[in-house]
C-alpha cells in the first residue's frame, strides 16, 4: 500500500485521468473529492464488497440452475 501525506486542498493523481483531492478534515474524518471520467466506476469499499458478494451469489445461483436444467434434459429421451 502506498501511503501519502496530503494537506487540505492538495491532490494526488492516479494515471492521467483520476484526481483525488483532500477537500477537508473534520475530526477523525477526511473528506475527499474524486475527479474521474464517467466510465470509471467509483464506490466506497463497503458498497463495492456488497455488490461483488451479490454478483457472486447471483452467478452461483445461475450456474446451479443451468447445471440443473442441463442434467434434466440429458435424462429425457429425444
N, C-alpha and C positions, 0 to 999 in steps of 0.2 A: 504494500500500500504506500502510495506517495502521500506524504503529509506536508502541506504548505501552510505558511502563516500569512494571513492577509488582514488588512485593516478595513474598516468600513469604506465603501466605495471603491475598493480595489478588486481586480478581476483576475481570473485565470482563463486560459484558452485551452480547449480540447480540440485538437486538429485546427482547421482554419474556419470552422463554421459554428462552434459552440463556445459561448462565453458564459462563465459563471461569475457573478458579481456579489460580493457581500453588501447587502442593502442596509442592514442594521443589526444591532446587538440589543437584546432585551433580556437581561438577567443571564440565565444559562442557555438561552435560545439564540441561534444565529439565523437571521433572515437572509435568504439568498435569492437572487434573480437569475433566471436561466434564459439565455437567448439562443435559440436553435432553429434550424429550418423546420418547416411544418412536417416533413417526412420523418423527423426524429421523434420517437415516442418518449415522453418523459413521465415517469411515475415515481412516487415515494416508494421506498423499498418494500414496505409492508403491503402496499397495494399491488406492486409487481409480483410479490410472492403469492398473494391470494389469487391473482389472475392466472399465474402459471400452475398453481395447485388445481384450480378449477379446470383449466385446459387439459392438464394431465389426466384428471379424473374423467372428463368427457371423452378423451381419446381412448382411455382404457375401456370405458363402457361401450363405445362404438366398436372397438376391436373385439370385445367379448360378444357383442350382438352379431357381428359379421361372422365370427367363428361358429356361433350357434346356428345361424342361417345356412352356412356352408355345410355343416355336418348333417343338418336335417335334409338338405337337398341331396346329399350323397346316398342316403338310405332309401330314397324313394325311387322306384323303378321308372324308366323312361318309356 
